[in-house]
Amino acid sequence: MAQDMADKKALIAKFARDSKDTGSSEVQVALLSHRIANLTEHLRANPKDHSSRLGLLKLVGQRRGLLKYLKRTQYERYAKLIQELGIKDR
């Protein structure tokens, strides 16, 4: 649990716009991407865990919506974010 909090704080520090920013779209997308990566690894080890698979799909949908919003409103930040996170753009 402590490692997760350290990872979360590091992600927030990396993608935040300023020192008090914890909820911007960039930070939310980075945190969701981290959770998606962790769930993907879990599902590779546990392929029959269908409830986690549904949670993964829900997280992917949330991230997609945030990325769509960011692309529509602030394209420069969107392009920088997907390049840093290694997310494909359609």
C-alpha positions as CSV (number, residue, x, y, z in Angstrom):
1,M,0.0,0.0,0.0
2,A,2.8,2.4,0.8
3,Q,4.4,1.8,-2.6
4,D,1.1,2.6,-4.3
5,M,0.9,5.9,-2.5
6,A,4.5,6.7,-3.4
7,D,3.7,5.9,-7.1
8,K,0.6,8.0,-6.9
9,K,2.4,11.0,-5.5
10,A,5.2,10.7,-8.1
11,L,2.7,10.6,-10.9
12,I,0.8,13.6,-9.5
13,A,4.1,15.5,-9.2
14,K,5.1,14.6,-12.7
15,F,1.9,15.6,-14.5
16,A,0.6,18.4,-12.3
17,R,0.5,21.9,-13.7
18,D,1.5,23.5,-10.4
19,S,2.2,22.4,-6.8
20,K,-1.4,22.2,-5.7
21,D,-2.8,20.5,-8.8
22,T,-4.2,17.1,-8.1
23,G,-7.3,16.9,-10.2
24,S,-6.5,18.2,-13.7
25,S,-7.3,16.1,-16.7
26,E,-3.6,15.2,-17.2
27,V,-3.2,14.0,-13.6
28,Q,-6.4,11.9,-13.8
29,V,-5.4,10.3,-17.1
30,A,-1.9,9.5,-15.7
31,L,-3.4,7.9,-12.6
32,L,-6.0,5.9,-14.6
33,S,-3.2,4.7,-17.0
34,H,-1.2,3.5,-14.0
35,R,-4.2,1.6,-12.6
36,I,-5.0,0.2,-16.1
37,A,-1.4,-1.1,-16.3
38,N,-1.6,-2.8,-12.9
39,L,-5.0,-4.4,-13.7
40,T,-3.7,-5.6,-17.0
41,E,-0.8,-7.4,-15.3
42,H,-3.2,-8.9,-12.8
43,L,-5.5,-10.2,-15.5
44,R,-2.5,-11.8,-17.3
45,A,-1.9,-13.8,-14.1
46,N,-5.6,-14.4,-13.4
47,P,-7.5,-14.8,-16.7
48,K,-10.7,-15.9,-15.2
49,D,-11.2,-12.9,-12.9
50,H,-14.2,-11.4,-14.8
51,S,-15.1,-8.8,-12.2
52,S,-11.6,-7.2,-12.5
53,R,-12.0,-7.3,-16.3
54,L,-15.2,-5.3,-16.1
55,G,-13.4,-2.8,-13.8
56,L,-10.6,-2.6,-16.3
57,L,-13.1,-1.8,-19.1
58,K,-14.7,0.9,-16.9
59,L,-11.4,2.5,-16.3
60,V,-10.5,2.5,-20.0
61,G,-13.8,4.2,-20.7
62,Q,-13.2,6.9,-18.1
63,R,-9.7,7.5,-19.5
64,R,-11.0,7.6,-23.1
65,G,-13.6,10.3,-22.1
66,L,-11.0,12.4,-20.3
67,L,-8.6,12.1,-23.3
68,K,-11.4,13.1,-25.7
69,Y,-12.2,16.2,-23.6
70,L,-8.5,17.1,-23.4
71,K,-8.1,16.6,-27.2
72,R,-11.1,18.8,-27.9
73,T,-10.1,21.7,-25.5
74,Q,-6.3,21.7,-25.2
75,Y,-4.7,19.8,-28.1
76,E,-1.1,20.7,-27.2
77,R,-1.4,19.3,-23.7
78,Y,-3.2,16.2,-25.1
79,A,-0.4,15.5,-27.6
80,K,2.3,15.9,-24.9
81,L,0.4,13.7,-22.5
82,I,-0.2,10.8,-24.8
83,Q,3.5,11.0,-26.0
84,E,4.7,10.8,-22.4
85,L,2.3,8.0,-21.4
86,G,2.8,6.0,-24.6
87,I,-0.9,6.0,-25.5
88,K,-1.8,5.5,-29.1
89,D,-3.8,8.2,-30.9
90,R,-6.4,6.9,-33.4
